[in-house]
Amino acid sequence: MTALHLCGTADASRLSALTAQYDLEMGVSRNDEERRAAFAPLLDGSPHGAVWLLGPKVSPVGFAAFSFGWSPDVSGLIGRLETLWIRPGVRGRGMAGEVLVAMGKSLAEHGVCQLSAYIPVAAERLFIRSGFIAADDGRLMQTRL
């Protein structure tokens, strides 16, 4: 099972290193200050989202970022997976699926009723195996918790 650690301010440097790698891989142009500003409210405990480190806390191999909101359509709190990123060298070992299932269970225990994610087509099988269904043309995946 992949370890999950909720990020706080003490994790800023580890998260910054991971997001720098993510930005490089995705072609996102942000400097360290912009990355830190993007995640600072979540590390400070904002109720609008949270970030988890994946793998060993001292040497994480990825991160997952969620945002939260209220949905009248589901009569409850919803979560949206903003980013799930795992270092290329450790991909393909089932960690992403473990994270999706574990996060779903954990967030359900905290009152989240539904998770959604906009995904690349290549990730569709992963999300279906993790209990998500296509909500539109296949790019938006959702699961009730």
MDAnalysis code that builds the backbone (N, CA, C; Angstrom):
import MDAnalysis as mda
import numpy as np

u = mda.Universe.empty(435, n_residues=145, atom_resindex=np.repeat(np.arange(145), 3), trajectory=True)
u.add_TopologyAttr("name", ["N", "CA", "C"] * 145)
u.add_TopologyAttr("resid", np.arange(1, 146))
u.add_TopologyAttr("resname", ["MET", "THR", "ALA", "LEU", "HIS", "LEU", "CYS", "GLY", "THR", "ALA", "ASP", "ALA", "SER", "ARG", "LEU", "SER", "ALA", "LEU", "THR", "ALA", "GLN", "TYR", "ASP", "LEU", "GLU", "MET", "GLY", "VAL", "SER", "ARG", "ASN", "ASP", "GLU", "GLU", "ARG", "ARG", "ALA", "ALA", "PHE", "ALA", "PRO", "LEU", "LEU", "ASP", "GLY", "SER", "PRO", "HIS", "GLY", "ALA", "VAL", "TRP", "LEU", "LEU", "GLY", "PRO", "LYS", "VAL", "SER", "PRO", "VAL", "GLY", "PHE", "ALA", "ALA", "PHE", "SER", "PHE", "GLY", "TRP", "SER", "PRO", "ASP", "VAL", "SER", "GLY", "LEU", "ILE", "GLY", "ARG", "LEU", "GLU", "THR", "LEU", "TRP", "ILE", "ARG", "PRO", "GLY", "VAL", "ARG", "GLY", "ARG", "GLY", "MET", "ALA", "GLY", "GLU", "VAL", "LEU", "VAL", "ALA", "MET", "GLY", "LYS", "SER", "LEU", "ALA", "GLU", "HIS", "GLY", "VAL", "CYS", "GLN", "LEU", "SER", "ALA", "TYR", "ILE", "PRO", "VAL", "ALA", "ALA", "GLU", "ARG", "LEU", "PHE", "ILE", "ARG", "SER", "GLY", "PHE", "ILE", "ALA", "ALA", "ASP", "ASP", "GLY", "ARG", "LEU", "MET", "GLN", "THR", "ARG", "LEU"])
u.atoms.positions = np.array([
    [0.841, -1.188, 0.000],
    [0.000, 0.000, 0.000],
    [0.879, 1.242, 0.000],
    [0.565, 2.184, -0.834],
    [1.297, 3.441, -0.930],
    [0.948, 4.335, 0.256],
    [1.967, 4.815, 0.946],
    [1.750, 5.708, 2.078],
    [1.288, 7.072, 1.576],
    [0.374, 7.675, 2.315],
    [-0.147, 9.009, 2.011],
    [0.076, 9.893, 3.225],
    [0.600, 11.097, 3.000],
    [0.874, 12.033, 4.089],
    [0.281, 13.386, 3.730],
    [-0.656, 13.863, 4.550],
    [-1.242, 15.169, 4.334],
    [-0.156, 16.226, 4.500],
    [-0.026, 17.105, 3.524],
    [1.007, 18.140, 3.548],
    [0.622, 19.293, 4.454],
    [1.605, 19.782, 5.173],
    [1.491, 20.999, 5.959],
    [2.647, 21.908, 5.580],
    [2.769, 23.006, 6.276],
    [3.818, 23.977, 5.942],
    [5.216, 23.378, 6.034],
    [5.426, 22.403, 6.907],
    [6.742, 21.776, 7.041],
    [7.126, 20.969, 5.800],
    [6.162, 20.677, 4.952],
    [6.414, 19.875, 3.753],
    [6.623, 20.717, 2.497],
    [6.665, 22.032, 2.645],
    [6.733, 22.931, 1.490],
    [7.915, 22.641, 0.579],
    [9.087, 22.393, 1.132],
    [10.262, 22.175, 0.273],
    [10.163, 20.855, -0.479],
    [9.659, 19.801, 0.169],
    [9.497, 18.513, -0.531],
    [8.460, 18.639, -1.642],
    [7.349, 19.321, -1.343],
    [6.314, 19.502, -2.359],
    [6.825, 20.369, -3.504],
    [7.586, 21.399, -3.185],
    [8.130, 22.279, -4.226],
    [9.041, 21.510, -5.180],
    [9.857, 20.609, -4.636],
    [10.743, 19.805, -5.488],
    [9.931, 18.913, -6.427],
    [8.854, 18.320, -5.907],
    [8.003, 17.461, -6.740],
    [7.251, 18.269, -7.791],
    [6.728, 19.428, -7.397],
    [5.976, 20.223, -8.368],
    [6.896, 20.806, -9.437],
    [8.153, 21.032, -9.107],
    [9.110, 21.485, -10.123],
    [9.303, 20.385, -11.173],
    [9.395, 19.137, -10.731],
    [9.528, 18.022, -11.670],
    [8.258, 17.863, -12.509],
    [7.114, 18.002, -11.848],
    [5.826, 17.935, -12.557],
    [5.761, 19.022, -13.630],
    [6.087, 20.270, -13.242],
    [6.038, 21.381, -14.195],
    [6.940, 21.128, -15.395],
    [8.139, 20.618, -15.145],
    [9.080, 20.327, -16.223],
    [8.486, 19.284, -17.177],
    [7.927, 18.222, -16.619],
    [7.358, 17.162, -17.455],
    [6.139, 17.644, -18.243],
    [5.311, 18.479, -17.632],
    [4.078, 18.940, -18.270],
    [4.259, 20.194, -19.130],
    [5.438, 20.781, -19.092],
    [5.687, 21.985, -19.870],
    [5.079, 23.228, -19.250],
    [4.903, 23.221, -17.937],
    [4.344, 24.367, -17.216],
    [5.491, 25.309, -16.851],
    [5.302, 26.573, -17.133],
    [6.344, 27.566, -16.871],
    [6.020, 28.325, -15.587],
    [6.570, 27.844, -14.462],
    [6.421, 28.512, -13.160],
    [7.766, 28.477, -12.465],
    [8.052, 29.524, -11.710],
    [9.274, 29.504, -10.914],
    [8.936, 29.014, -9.510],
    [9.962, 28.863, -8.662],
    [9.751, 28.348, -7.305],
    [8.768, 29.201, -6.513],
    [8.872, 30.508, -6.652],
    [7.972, 31.402, -5.914],
    [6.520, 31.205, -6.338],
    [6.286, 31.047, -7.633],
    [4.925, 30.831, -8.133],
    [4.373, 29.484, -7.668],
    [5.230, 28.452, -7.661],
    [4.795, 27.137, -7.176],
    [4.423, 27.211, -5.706],
    [5.269, 27.845, -4.918],
    [4.990, 27.958, -3.477],
    [3.697, 28.743, -3.240],
    [3.485, 29.815, -3.984],
    [2.268, 30.617, -3.825],
    [1.024, 29.807, -4.210],
    [1.137, 28.953, -5.205],
    [0.000, 28.149, -5.656],
    [-0.457, 27.163, -4.589],
    [0.489, 26.643, -3.817],
    [0.170, 25.609, -2.838],
    [0.115, 26.115, -1.396],
    [0.603, 27.310, -1.129],
    [0.683, 27.820, 0.249],
    [-0.650, 27.770, 0.994],
    [-1.764, 28.213, 0.403],
    [-3.033, 28.154, 1.156],
    [-3.410, 26.722, 1.551],
    [-3.112, 25.763, 0.679],
    [-3.443, 24.367, 0.984],
    [-2.560, 23.836, 2.105],
    [-1.299, 24.226, 2.114],
    [-0.389, 23.794, 3.172],
    [-0.730, 24.459, 4.505],
    [-1.334, 25.629, 4.427],
    [-1.723, 26.365, 5.639],
    [-3.065, 25.910, 6.210],
    [-3.719, 24.943, 5.555],
    [-4.965, 24.405, 6.093],
    [-6.234, 24.965, 5.505],
    [-6.170, 25.561, 4.329],
    [-7.378, 26.080, 3.685],
    [-8.421, 24.971, 3.552],
    [-9.695, 25.268, 3.804],
    [-10.735, 24.252, 3.631],
    [-11.077, 23.991, 2.162],
    [-10.473, 24.751, 1.260],
    [-10.800, 24.634, -0.163],
    [-10.004, 23.568, -0.892],
    [-9.036, 22.953, -0.212],
    [-8.260, 21.923, -0.855],
    [-7.193, 21.372, 0.060],
    [-6.491, 20.365, -0.431],
    [-5.426, 19.739, 0.335],
    [-4.482, 19.021, -0.629],
    [-3.270, 18.799, -0.139],
    [-2.245, 18.097, -0.924],
    [-1.675, 16.975, -0.061],
    [-1.468, 15.829, -0.680],
    [-0.857, 14.693, -0.001],
    [0.433, 14.314, -0.713],
    [1.450, 13.959, 0.063],
    [2.671, 13.373, -0.474],
    [2.447, 11.877, -0.591],
    [2.997, 11.273, -1.618],
    [2.839, 9.844, -1.870],
    [4.161, 9.144, -1.632],
    [4.114, 8.037, -0.919],
    [5.325, 7.284, -0.630],
    [5.929, 7.732, 0.689],
    [7.203, 7.403, 0.896],
    [7.854, 7.766, 2.164],
    [7.853, 9.281, 2.370],
    [7.527, 9.720, 3.563],
    [7.413, 11.154, 3.822],
    [8.732, 11.885, 3.609],
    [9.833, 11.265, 3.983],
    [11.132, 11.942, 3.846],
    [11.631, 11.935, 2.413],
    [11.120, 11.039, 1.590],
    [11.533, 10.962, 0.194],
    [10.332, 10.580, -0.678],
    [9.341, 11.475, -0.791],
    [8.120, 11.136, -1.519],
    [8.378, 10.925, -3.006],
    [7.513, 10.117, -3.611],
    [7.646, 9.805, -5.036],
    [6.569, 10.481, -5.876],
    [5.692, 11.245, -5.233],
    [4.644, 11.930, -5.968],
    [3.767, 12.735, -5.045],
    [2.722, 13.320, -5.630],
    [1.777, 14.104, -4.846],
    [0.403, 14.054, -5.488],
    [-0.600, 14.292, -4.662],
    [-1.984, 14.382, -5.123],
    [-2.586, 15.643, -4.533],
    [-3.195, 16.474, -5.379],
    [-3.814, 17.718, -4.935],
    [-5.307, 17.670, -5.252],
    [-6.119, 18.021, -4.256],
    [-7.571, 18.036, -4.392],
    [-8.108, 19.410, -4.044],
    [-9.210, 19.795, -4.683],
    [-9.962, 20.974, -4.271],
    [-11.335, 20.472, -3.825],
    [-11.995, 21.269, -2.968],
    [-13.279, 20.865, -2.400],
    [-14.320, 21.960, -2.593],
    [-15.564, 21.553, -2.710],
    [-16.664, 22.498, -2.829],
    [-17.985, 21.822, -2.519],
    [-19.026, 22.618, -2.453],
    [-20.364, 22.101, -2.170],
    [-21.141, 21.976, -3.470],
    [-21.848, 20.870, -3.625],
    [-22.652, 20.660, -4.823],
    [-24.111, 20.411, -4.454],
    [-25.001, 21.297, -4.893],
    [-26.431, 21.029, -4.687],
    [-26.886, 19.781, -5.445],
    [-26.231, 19.475, -6.566],
    [-26.621, 18.304, -7.365],
    [-26.425, 16.999, -6.609],
    [-25.397, 16.912, -5.782],
    [-25.159, 15.687, -5.010],
    [-25.499, 15.878, -3.540],
    [-26.002, 17.064, -3.222],
    [-26.395, 17.404, -1.846],
    [-25.262, 17.190, -0.856],
    [-24.078, 17.609, -1.267],
    [-22.969, 17.433, -0.346],
    [-21.658, 17.953, -0.866],
    [-20.655, 17.656, -0.092],
    [-19.296, 18.074, -0.379],
    [-18.707, 17.216, -1.494],
    [-18.055, 17.874, -2.447],
    [-17.414, 17.154, -3.545],
    [-15.926, 17.477, -3.553],
    [-15.167, 16.550, -4.074],
    [-13.733, 16.745, -4.230],
    [-13.369, 16.603, -5.690],
    [-12.419, 17.404, -6.113],
    [-11.928, 17.289, -7.487],
    [-10.434, 17.053, -7.435],
    [-10.007, 15.993, -8.065],
    [-8.587, 15.713, -8.172],
    [-7.996, 16.701, -9.161],
    [-7.152, 17.576, -8.673],
    [-6.515, 18.579, -9.520],
    [-5.264, 18.016, -10.183],
    [-4.477, 17.293, -9.406],
    [-3.225, 16.732, -9.914],
    [-2.916, 15.438, -9.178],
    [-2.543, 14.426, -9.925],
    [-1.972, 13.197, -9.378],
    [-0.727, 12.946, -10.194],
    [0.422, 13.083, -9.546],
    [1.675, 12.941, -10.271],
    [2.608, 12.011, -9.505],
    [3.206, 11.085, -10.218],
    [4.167, 10.131, -9.665],
    [5.415, 10.188, -10.524],
    [6.569, 10.181, -9.871],
    [7.837, 10.227, -10.602],
    [7.875, 9.139, -11.672],
    [8.391, 9.486, -12.858],
    [8.418, 8.511, -13.959],
    [9.109, 7.194, -13.602],
    [10.149, 7.241, -12.802],
    [10.902, 6.026, -12.473],
    [10.150, 5.010, -11.640],
    [9.051, 5.411, -11.009],
    [8.285, 4.476, -10.180],
    [6.857, 4.277, -10.678],
    [6.564, 4.760, -11.860],
    [5.234, 4.550, -12.445],
    [5.074, 3.102, -12.892],
    [3.830, 2.710, -13.099],
    [3.552, 1.373, -13.618],
    [3.568, 0.293, -12.554],
    [3.540, 0.681, -11.275],
    [3.559, -0.293, -10.175],
    [2.233, -0.338, -9.424],
    [1.215, 0.326, -9.955],
    [-0.101, 0.311, -9.334],
    [-0.331, 1.378, -8.276],
    [0.636, 2.260, -8.093],
    [0.499, 3.276, -7.053],
    [-0.659, 4.233, -7.310],
    [-0.850, 4.657, -8.524],
    [-1.909, 5.617, -8.832],
    [-3.278, 5.046, -8.484],
    [-3.519, 3.801, -8.831],
    [-4.788, 3.157, -8.488],
    [-4.965, 3.034, -6.984],
    [-3.892, 2.657, -6.282],
    [-3.949, 2.572, -4.822],
    [-4.296, 3.927, -4.218],
    [-3.687, 4.975, -4.742],
    [-3.927, 6.322, -4.228],
    [-5.377, 6.723, -4.460],
    [-5.906, 6.489, -5.646],
    [-7.292, 6.863, -5.941],
    [-8.275, 6.159, -5.010],
    [-8.081, 4.879, -4.791],
    [-8.982, 4.119, -3.924],
    [-8.831, 4.569, -2.471],
    [-7.596, 4.690, -2.007],
    [-7.359, 5.096, -0.616],
    [-7.867, 6.507, -0.348],
    [-7.638, 7.420, -1.284],
    [-8.110, 8.790, -1.102],
    [-9.631, 8.831, -1.101],
    [-10.264, 8.040, -1.944],
    [-11.719, 7.981, -1.952],
    [-12.264, 7.540, -0.600],
    [-11.676, 6.495, -0.035],
    [-12.125, 6.013, 1.276],
    [-11.881, 7.066, 2.352],
    [-10.717, 7.641, 2.359],
    [-10.371, 8.639, 3.372],
    [-11.260, 9.873, 3.273],
    [-11.449, 10.376, 2.074],
    [-12.268, 11.575, 1.899],
    [-13.736, 11.293, 2.228],
    [-14.226, 10.090, 1.925],
    [-15.601, 9.723, 2.281],
    [-15.778, 9.755, 3.794],
    [-14.771, 9.310, 4.537],
    [-14.835, 9.345, 5.996],
    [-14.908, 10.775, 6.528],
    [-14.487, 11.748, 5.709],
    [-14.518, 13.155, 6.102],
    [-15.663, 13.921, 5.438],
    [-16.659, 13.191, 4.925],
    [-17.869, 13.823, 4.425],
    [-17.923, 14.136, 2.950],
    [-16.901, 13.778, 2.185],
    [-16.933, 14.026, 0.743],
    [-17.835, 12.972, 0.098],
    [-18.791, 13.424, -0.708],
    [-19.792, 12.541, -1.326],
    [-19.415, 12.058, -2.721],
    [-18.591, 12.844, -3.421],
    [-18.261, 12.521, -4.803],
    [-16.879, 13.058, -5.138],
    [-16.155, 12.291, -5.943],
    [-14.876, 12.749, -6.484],
    [-14.999, 12.850, -7.993],
    [-14.297, 13.817, -8.555],
    [-14.245, 13.942, -10.011],
    [-12.827, 14.314, -10.427],
    [-12.543, 14.095, -11.689],
    [-11.228, 14.440, -12.234],
    [-11.352, 14.583, -13.742],
    [-10.714, 15.604, -14.275],
    [-10.550, 15.717, -15.726],
    [-9.260, 14.997, -16.054],
    [-9.338, 14.040, -16.933],
    [-8.189, 13.163, -17.161],
    [-7.793, 13.129, -18.633],
    [-6.538, 12.761, -18.882],
    [-6.157, 12.478, -20.269],
    [-6.754, 11.128, -20.679],
    [-7.009, 10.958, -21.948],
    [-7.601, 9.718, -22.454],
    [-6.777, 8.500, -22.027],
    [-5.470, 8.636, -21.987],
    [-4.598, 7.521, -21.618],
    [-4.836, 7.016, -20.200],
    [-5.443, 7.812, -19.341],
    [-5.675, 7.420, -17.947],
    [-7.062, 6.828, -17.718],
    [-7.862, 6.711, -18.757],
    [-9.242, 6.262, -18.590],
    [-9.328, 4.890, -17.923],
    [-8.545, 3.927, -18.361],
    [-8.611, 2.576, -17.776],
    [-8.275, 2.598, -16.291],
    [-7.264, 3.377, -15.910],
    [-6.886, 3.504, -14.508],
    [-8.068, 3.988, -13.679],
    [-8.754, 5.019, -14.140],
    [-9.867, 5.587, -13.384],
    [-11.062, 4.644, -13.347],
    [-11.333, 3.945, -14.433],
    [-12.434, 2.971, -14.445],
    [-12.141, 1.851, -13.455],
    [-10.914, 1.344, -13.438],
    [-10.524, 0.300, -12.478],
    [-10.645, 0.799, -11.038],
    [-10.540, 2.086, -10.842],
    [-10.605, 2.673, -9.498],
    [-12.018, 3.098, -9.110],
    [-13.017, 2.746, -9.935],
    [-14.413, 2.988, -9.592],
    [-15.037, 4.248, -10.171],
    [-14.347, 4.926, -11.046],
    [-14.877, 6.137, -11.671],
    [-15.640, 5.758, -12.937],
    [-16.581, 6.604, -13.315],
    [-17.293, 6.431, -14.585],
    [-17.208, 7.734, -15.363],
    [-17.312, 7.627, -16.683],
    [-17.268, 8.811, -17.530],
    [-18.544, 9.626, -17.327],
    [-18.376, 10.936, -17.153],
    [-19.526, 11.807, -16.920],
    [-19.868, 12.652, -18.137],
    [-18.987, 12.683, -19.114],
    [-19.278, 13.440, -20.341],
    [-18.633, 12.692, -21.503],
    [-17.762, 13.337, -22.240],
    [-17.116, 12.703, -23.392],
    [-15.972, 11.775, -22.986],
    [-15.858, 11.487, -21.712],
    [-14.793, 10.613, -21.239],
    [-13.670, 11.352, -20.554],
    [-13.599, 12.669, -20.701],
    [-12.529, 13.437, -20.048],
    [-12.853, 13.700, -18.574],
    [-14.138, 13.836, -18.256],
    [-14.545, 14.019, -16.873],
    [-14.972, 12.669, -16.318],
    [-14.285, 12.242, -15.264],
    [-14.603, 10.978, -14.599],
    [-15.101, 11.307, -13.211],
    [-16.098, 10.544, -12.729],
    [-16.665, 10.778, -11.407],
    [-16.916, 9.461, -10.691],
    [-16.927, 9.531, -9.376],
    [-17.334, 8.386, -8.561],
    [-18.047, 8.892, -7.326],
    [-19.141, 8.226, -6.981],
    [-19.858, 8.537, -5.742],
    [-19.157, 7.776, -4.617],
    [-19.026, 8.424, -3.496],
    [-18.367, 7.784, -2.348],
    [-19.399, 7.313, -1.333],
])
